[in-house]
Amino acid sequence: MFRLLGANRATTTRAPAMLRRLLSSSVETMQQEDSTTRSKVLTLETMNPNVRTMEYAVRGAIPIRAEELGAQLKKQPGSLPFSKITPCNIGNPQQLNQKPLTFLRQVSALMEYTDLLSPEMIDGTRKLFPEDAIERAKRNLSYVNNAVGAYTQSLGIQEIRENVARFIANRDGYPADASQICLTTGASGAVERVLDILVSNPNVGVMIPIPQYPLYTATLAHLNAQAVPYYLQEESDWQLSIDDLKRALNEARTQGTDVRALVVINPGNPTGGCLLEDNIAEIVNFCEQEKLVILADEVYQTNIYTGTNPFVSFKKVVSKLGSSVELFSFHSISKGMIGECGRRGGYYEAVNIDEQIMGQLMKMASVSLCPNVQGQMAVDIMVNPPQPGDASYEQYQSEVGAIYESMKRRAKKLAAAFNSLPNMSCNDAQGAMYLFPRVELPQAFVDEAVSRGQQPDAAYCMQMLEATGISVVPGSGFGQVPGTFHFRSTFLPPEELFDEFIDGFRHFHEGLIKRYSS
Amino acid sequence: MFRLLGANRATTTRAPAMLRRLLSSSVETMQQEDSTTRSKVLTLETMNPNVRTMEYAVRGAIPIRAEELGAQLKKQPGSLPFSKITPCNIGNPQQLNQKPLTFLRQVSALMEYTDLLSPEMIDGTRKLFPEDAIERAKRNLSYVNNAVGAYTQSLGIQEIRENVARFIANRDGYPADASQICLTTGASGAVERVLDILVSNPNVGVMIPIPQYPLYTATLAHLNAQAVPYYLQEESDWQLSIDDLKRALNEARTQGTDVRALVVINPGNPTGGCLLEDNIAEIVNFCEQEKLVILADEVYQTNIYTGTNPFVSFKKVVSKLGSSVELFSFHSISKGMIGECGRRGGYYEAVNIDEQIMGQLMKMASVSLCPNVQGQMAVDIMVNPPQPGDASYEQYQSEVGAIYESMKRRAKKLAAAFNSLPNMSCNDAQGAMYLFPRVELPQAFVDEAVSRGQQPDAAYCMQMLEATGISVVPGSGFGQVPGTFHFRSTFLPPEELFDEFIDGFRHFHEGLIKRYSS
């Protein structure tokens, strides 16, 4: 198990004190180094201190304990008060039995075993695969001279980049250019690359929302840069307040930080909020005026659950306004209704980025050779699904529709359940895959946790896991207003198990509140 | 096209002057910044200078020009003195029509489209897939609860890590432990991660061979660390001289560099050399004594072509000697007879590494979530191929054997061709996928290149490309003894086209030598 460092290592973290407090997910102290390890070259003392400072709660102490408990259940069924682990710590839908989209997998299978397309085998293949999957596999194979086992161009397969550009143009009603699109190993790899090129020295600051997805603080810590937090407004469905952006920017610049970029996660992770177009326009104008590059994390763009807050891309608003603001927009095959997390595919679009920087980004891509080819191919299917008239059209639509409707129902149901409980309140999810409920922890519970050297919300989540098998992530892993406590839960458990999941949680929560309030 | 910087930017590169000269693959100067780009936030001036300094010649100016020429040939066939591009710049066998291993692809296809294993479809599936592929797909699917579309554990699928450990134990005759094995996105991602944790400040040095695979210099430049070069001995089949290691280490330490690690690439890239066991033992003892962590890049461990120089792993020698030296060993599915470059799979084994560092490496892995699942599954097949008695055993053996024998013939044939030419000499490949011939460029050619601000070997390779369509990488991209000139070529063109490939090269080379020697 790895040790989370940070809050107690003032000399090695660059985050300002407040941010450290906001983000600290552990108050564990570093163990005294064992004398037997002193002879090693590579130790906690000698290693890259920026790596040591990184924290990533989504796969932190609680999910690691969940794995241990899962292993125990496998070995000794019945040895715990629950029969299975329910991993709500990460947006990983296929882990929770979401069925993959059939067409995508048919095409992938045919590209893997291309002999299925040979004259000798094609008759047998036609009995198992629809004609449009066969045609699609042939077409996509032609992009790579039939070799999905070869490195592609570093920026990704040219034809797929063109298809992505067409998808964006259709989505937004404004042109997009394949030369500005780069296929990547999921959105995470893309975000890391863009932050990497942006950070030229330890004084560079990047504005991030609080709460945020901890990829951003982890990467900024790794790059030894300054995370400049701004707050999302819980009381107004996690909208972004321009006033708070201004406050945060001014404070950081007054302290001498060279603030260069702004991260927006829309739809929001962990919040589930979805920004309105006017709000986005304000942000774009603000960033243009203040000379900030925008990083728009838009991986949940098809996870939209209300009519009031449709998804609007930053690219669209930038185009509409004719803004010259520099923008990177990120998308992924891991989310939406596709949910192909394990495949590691995504892309970014660069808008108004200096041409020489585009060359540098290409060089960075080339050192890693290329994103995995099936991940690229899945991006192609995401942006270019079966069309009306295609053999697979109806099935594709119906699979996507069923996943979407079910997610929407589960989002609503879980938020309602949270809101029905004592000491809890929760905004509805307008988008994404998460709820971020607020918990009023009884003072006695908070005191007990602090006296044990634990974050109160982390203690709450760990007790939830030990009592119910449900694994969520404490709010301190994402950042929250000091003195408030939250956790992030996906609403991805299968619908048929949803009542059981909610009951288990309710039982734990009510018991805890009762116990500590008396 | 991106601009390669480095040699002329003394203020932004950390490599010592000699190394910069050794590695510089371009003397192009940075363009004066266009005044229109001055208003951008992110420019060559403001970006991360360590990224700007990186160079990666394997996908540098020459392959980029090759892509342009390839596009031209597609549009206007017959417009160039050759009919196709022959990409010998990168070890990418399936790009050059090497057929993938059937069993691996059958299993992958079944894991993609799992409906093929359903009771409704299994009869049709049995007509197209052998029984052991079906069984294998079921077994590997059971590792991930049937979900190849879900994130796995960050370190990789536990059962596959155990299979890798068994493979290593069988290979070496010494135990291996799954907890010390981490599955990765190819070997490149693994090398980057290990160097990243090793480099704690700009004074840290890592010894690298010259010539080297430029991933190492690129990553060290990116991390703002010191590359400490030692020379491989061209005159003795690129063996590693302990005396030169000592010289290089002493020089660097005398200059105050904190030298912490040694990179060995065995079998060698770009050299094709393969180290003898005694030599490895000397290196292990040297590193233990000098407190250097060993990074053993062993991705070509099955590409071995002579009886005299079998592959011996560093892990085996460390175990045999009972050494406590810290070792990371890297392996990949991209090379060997598998050649699944586009899939991005690999692993590293950590030996004698501090337990807390293992935790930190796990945290680093978790930020990227997990390596793509099909890449992990291919590692499993690599370390655990069909066994005698399995339906696919004969075919698997025969496919692997045919690729191996053909590579061996092509290696020999290409070296013989190089050695038959004026002004050229070349060591045979004992291993890997490359030859690194030395070219005695006529003084008139060298003078002309220098007067144009070009590296002579880069000019030679660019002229080769323009004349023949053959794309290779100049020696300056790997490093070479000053005043000598080399290039790296794979021997991967298909065997049936090999004579044509050699003839094209011979014609170009003889013409150039004649022209400039008169």
Interface residues (C-beta under 8 A of the other chain):
Chain A: M1 F2 R3 Q31 T37 S39 K40 V41 L42 T43 L44 T46 M47 N48 P49 V51 R52 M54 Y56 V58 R59 G60 E67 I90 N92 P93 Q94 Q95 N97 P100 T102 R105 Q106 S108 A109 L110 E112 Y113 T114 D115 L116 M121 G124 T125 K127 L128 V144 N145 A147 V148 G149 A150 Y151 T152 Q153 S154 T185 G186 S188 G189 E192 D196 I197 L198 V199 S200 L215 A218 T219 H222 R260 A261 K291 L292 V293 S324 E326 G339 E340 C341 G342 R343 R344 N352 I353 D354 E355 Q356 I357 G359 Q360 M362 K363 M364 S366 V367 S368 L369 C370 P371 N372 V373 Q374 G375
Chain B: M1 F2 R3 Q31 T37 S39 K40 V41 L42 T43 L44 T46 M47 N48 P49 V51 R52 M54 Y56 V58 R59 G60 E67 I90 N92 P93 Q94 Q95 N97 P100 T102 R105 Q106 S108 A109 L110 E112 Y113 T114 D115 L116 M121 G124 T125 K127 L128 F129 V144 N145 A147 V148 G149 A150 Y151 T152 Q153 S154 T185 G186 S188 G189 E192 D196 I197 L198 V199 S200 L215 A218 T219 H222 R260 A261 K291 L292 V293 S324 E326 G339 E340 C341 G342 R343 R344 N352 I353 D354 E355 Q356 I357 G359 Q360 M362 K363 M364 S366 V367 S368 L369 C370 P371 N372 V373 Q374 G375
